[in-house]
Each structure stands twice: as C-alpha cells, then as structure tokens.
Amino acid sequence: MGESWQLISIENRTTAGHIGKLVEFFWWANHIVSYLKAPVIPSTYKLDTRSPEDRDEAQRLALESQSSTLLFALPVELLLIIAENLSNDYLHLLCFSLTCTFSWEITSQARYDSLCYRLKQESWSGTRIILVGEYGENAPYSKLLTDKDKAELGLHDRMDDDSHRSCALGTALFDVACEDFRVLPFKPSNLILGDQRDRTNPQLQSELLNAKRIKQCKPWVSIHWKNFMFRRQNGDHWVLRNLTKREYVTLHRSRNIMQVLFILVGASEYSCFSINWTGDRIDLTVVSIHQQEHGDNANWRDVTLGVIRRLKDQAVRDDCEKRLRLV
C-alpha cells in the first residue's frame, strides 16, 4: 500500500493536501473534520448591534466625510451594483460600505449575503467529497464525476496530452488536485478535544479584528463571535450525513469521525473502503439540528451499525483497537 492519497472537495476545488499513505493517515486525528460542519450564520447579524458610543462615533466620522465624498451623488441602483460586484470579497465590500453613512445603510443585505458566501466557501459542508488515490483507475471515478466536472477540470485533456504522463482518470484527478486545487489552511479542531463550542472561521475573525484596529473602521465593524459558535446541547451526538442518498451515521464522540468518512468516501478497491458515499454531498451536524431540519427522520436511512462494524474490523486488521473511541 504505497499509494499516496488526497481528500478533496469537488465543488470548492480544495484539497487537504498530501495526507500520506493509507497506513500513515487512516487512524490519526485530522483537522479537516471541522470543515465538514455547516457554518453558523445568524440572521441577527443583519441588525445593528453596535454600542451607543460606537454608533455616535460612526455618525461623527460619517458627517466629516459626507461633504467630500462623491458617492452621495450616485443613484442607489448604481451603488447596489457596485456592492454586488464586490460581494465575493467580504473585506472589500466592507471597505466600500464604510465610505459614507448612506452606502453603509443600503449595503446591509449585501454585506450579510457576502459574509454568508465567505463562510460557506471555507466549508466542505454539503459538497462532494472524494478520497482519491495516486494510482486511481478509471473505475469508479468515471461514475463519480459528471461530464461537466471532467471538462471543467480538464481531465480528458490531461489523460490524452503527451506533455503529461499517460494516466487513468483517477490519477488525472489526483494530479489536478495537486496542481490546481487550493490547500485548506490548518484549522485546529475543538471537536477532537470534545469542546462544546467550535468557531466556524477563525481566519475571517483574524481579518476583521485587524480591520477593527483601524480608527476609521472600529465604530462600524461589530462582529459578536458568540453568535458564530457551533454549540451542542447536552447529550447531543454527532451525525455524519449523506445529503445525496439521505443516509446518516451517528457517533457519540468525535474521535473517529474521520475514520468513518475515509471508509465511506475512499475511491479504491481496498477492503477498508466501501465507496458507498464517494462523490456524494456530505456534511456533519448534531442530532438536535438534524431533528429540527427533518423531524422524525422520514426517508432517511440509519447506516451506523454496518459502518461501525467495518471500522471495528479494520481496527482489528491494523491492530489499532485502542484508537477507537465510539462511546
């Protein structure tokens, strides 16, 4: 088993990077588990939650700049078009919104939508996830990827082009992920530590804190991170879900979430992989949230027992029973 592997998200064109050979990564904790959760995006963020002192300071700064800005002369429709074109970069939109009071007020919804987009871009929740091997053959990849995927990723061109090594579809996907996909930044996972709270995007928090250090920005930038924290209720269990097939695996602890994921999304004929979920849309949540969304689990299938059985069998083969933390 000298094959190297990558865990990738097709939609986001992102990879966990080279995670090594199977024996090297399978039983170790992985920070990617934090990216499987849907980001917490509270609707209350659209409200003005600044302190009275900050609001007064913001109004004073706005009045000082009002006479010198040309934006007041532009129609609202044009300002909204500008905001829409900046929506892919939350910080750029924030800077535009800070040019005057008027632009701040009319871009409220645009800022919220942009923040949602930014947080979702940093998440693998609901995306198609594949554990792809360096020596991947055409099967099962030919069934996992649509013709549009293959065209956008240039897989057939890579397989046929003499300038690249002659390779099968799986190997071509592995190479494209190496060369073109963005590597996810390391994000320490509180899940592994059993913490009840988990911040959804510490990188964005850092950027916004830097913006708050700028005197002109501070009165306007108001991010309450307690509203962005993923919180579990007492007794909540983790639920790894296949949104495509409407199946789920329930885990009492977070320690082996990644091992369950590897078993389900590994695109290989190795005995430890089932390929059942490979290329499907997957996310991670907790039982309380799943019940809020789907009630009595109608039309959902619990596949926990079969998956845990496979995981235990693999632990015995690898002499890694001590790494199982299922209860």
N, C-alpha and C positions, 0 to 999 in steps of 0.2 A: 504493500500500500504506500508507494512512494509518490502518489499523486498530490499535487497542491490544490487548494480549494479557495473559493471566494464566496461570500454570502452577498447577494446583490438584490437591489430593488429595480425592477424594470422601469416603472413609471418615473421614479426620481432620478434615474441614471446615476445611482450612487452605489458604492461598494464598501464593505467593511475592510477592504484591503486583503492582502495575503494573510489568511488566518492559519496557514501551515498545512501539514499533512494530517490525515484523519486522527491518528493516534495522538497528535500534538494538541489539537484544539477541542476534540469532542467533549471531554469531561471537565474542561476548565470554564470558570465563570466568564461571561462576556458582556462588555458594556452595551452591546447592541440591543440588549433586552429593553433598555429604556426607550429606544426609538420605536418600539412596537406599539406603544401606547398612543392613543389619540391625544393631541394636545388639549389642554384645558383653556377654553376661550370664553370667559364670562361675558354675558351680554351687558353687565353693569359697567364694563369698561367704556362704553359709549357715553356714559354720564360724566359730568364734570365733577370729579371727586377731589379737586384741589382744596387746600385750606383757604380760608378767607384772606389771609395775608398774601398767599401766593396769587390769588385772583386779583387783589388790589395791585400788586407789583406788576402783574402781567398787563393790566389795563394801563398803568402808567407808562410802561415801555411801549405799548401799542400807540398811545397818544403821541409819544415823542417821535415815532417813526411814521405816523399817519401822513403828515404833510409831505414827506419826502418819497413816499412810495407811489409808483405808477399803477399798482395793482388795483387801486380803487377805481381807476378809470376803465378797467376791463369788465365786460359783461360777465355775469355769473356763469353762463354756459361755457365761456372760454376758460374760466378758472377751473371749472369741473373737468374739462377736457385735459387741462394740464395735470390736474391731480390724478386723473385716471391713468395717464401715461407714466406717472411716477409710482404707481401703486405696486409695481414689482419690487421696489426697494423702499422698505418702510422708513428708513432714516432719511432718504432723500425727500420723501413725501412729508415727513415731519418738519424738515427744514423749510420746505415750501410753505407749509401751513403756518409757520412761525413768522412769516414776513409781515403779517398785519392781522388785526383782530378779525376782520371780515373773512379773510381766507381761512383762518382757524375755525370759525363758526361753520362755514359751508363745507368744509372737508371732513367733518366729524365722521360721517358714514364711510367715506373713502379711507380714512385712517384706520377705522375698525376693520374694514374688509382687507386692507393691506396687511395689518397685523395678523389676521387670520391666515392669509396666504403665506406669510413668512413662517409662522409656526408650523403650518401643515407641510411646507416644503422641507422642514427639518425633521419630519416624522415619516416613518415607514408604515404607519397605521393605514390599513386598507389598500396597500399596494401589493403587487405580485412579487413574491419573494422566491428566489431560487438559490440553492446551494450548488454551485457549478464547479465541476472538476476540470483540471487542466487537460485531461485526456478524454473529454466527453465525446461520445459518438453522436451520430445523427439522431438516434432514438435515446431518450424520449423527448429531446429538445424540439424536434420537428412538430410535436403536438403541443408543446408548451408555449411556443411563440407564434403569433399571428403573422400573416404575410406582411402586414404593415410594420410590425416590430422588426422583422428581418430586413425590410427595405430601409427603415429609418436608421438601423444600426449598421447597415452595410455588410451584413453577414455573408451574403452570397458573393458579393464582390471580393471580400477577403478570402473566401474559400477558393475562388477561381483565379485570383490575381497572382501572377508569378512572383511579384515582389514580396509576397507574404509566404510563409510556409504553407504547404498544402495541408489542409486540416479539415476535420469534420465539423459539423455545426456547433457542437458543444465546445470544442476547442476554440472555434472562432469567437463564440460568445465570451469565453474566458479571456481571450486576448483583447477584445474590445473593452471589457470591463477594466482590464489592467491599464489600458492606454487612454481611454476616453471618459470613464466614469469618475465622478468626484468621490474621494475617500471621506467617509464620515469622520468628523472630529471626535476625539475621545470624550465621552461624557460619563463621568462616574455615576454608577447606578446605586441609588439608595434602595432599590428593590432587593438587591443581593444582600444588603445589610439588614433587611427586614424593617426598614423605616416605613412609617405610615404615610410619609409625605415624600413627594418626588417632584422636583422642579421640572417644568416642561422644556425650558430653553435657557440654560444659563448663559449661553453665548450672547443672546439678544439682551438679557439682563445686563451683562457687562457693557454692551454698546450703549444702552440707554443711560446707565449710570455715568458713563463718560460724557454723554450729552448733558446730563444734569449739572456737571461741573462747570459748564459754560454759563456765565452770568445771565446772558440774554435768554437762554433756554430753560434754566431751572424752574421759573414760575409756571412753565407750561407742561413740562414733562412730569407726569404723575402716574407712575406705574406701581400698583399695590400688588406685590408678588404673592401675598397670601391668597389672592383671587385666582392665581395661575397655578396653584399647587394641586397636584393629583392626590386626593385623600381617600383612604379606605375606611369603611366603617368597621367597628369591632366585629370580628368573626368573618369578615369578607374573605373570599377565596379568589384566586386569580383564574381568569378564563381566557385561554388562547382560542381564538375563533377563526374559522374559515368562512369568510363572508360570501364566497362563491358557492360553496356546497352547503352552507348553513349547518356546519358541524362545529363541535367545540370539545376542548379538553379542559377539565377543571383540576387545578393544582392548589393544595393547601399552602404551599410555600413557594417562594420564587426561585429557590436554588437551582432547580432543574428545568426551568422554562426553556432555556436554550437547547438542552439536550432533546427535549420533546420537539422543538422546532426543527433541529437538524434531522431527526428521524423522519419527519413528515415532508420536508422540502428538499431532501438530498436527491439530486438527479443522477442516480447511478444504480447499478445492479448490485452493489454491495448489500450483504444480508441485513445490515442495520438500517437501511433506508427502505421506506415503504412507497415513496413517490406519490402518496395519496393526495398531498396538498401542494406539490411542487407547481409553481406558477400560478397559484390561486391567490386571491386577495385575503390577507391575514391581518388581524390586529390582536391586541392584548388589552383586556379590561378586567373588571372585577364583577363578582356575581350581582351585587346590588345595582350596578349600572346596567348590566345585561338584562336584569329583570325589569328595570324601568323601561328599557327600549323594546323588549319583546315579551313581556308578561309571562305567560305560562310555558314558554319555550315551544309553542306550537310551530311545527315544521322545522324544528332544529333537532339534530341528532347528537346524542352524547357518545363520543367515541373514546372516552377516558380509559376504560378498562383495557381495551385492546392495545392502546398506545403505551400505557404503563407496563403491560405485560412484555411488550417488545423492548422497552427501556430496561426492565429488570433482566431480561435475557442477555441484552448487550452488556450490562454491567457485570454479569457472571463471566461472559466470554473475555472481557477485558480485565477481569479481576479488579473491578472498581466499585464493588458494592458499597464501600464506605463513602463514596461520593454522592450517593442517592440521599436526598432529603425531601421525601414526598409527604411526610406528615409531621 
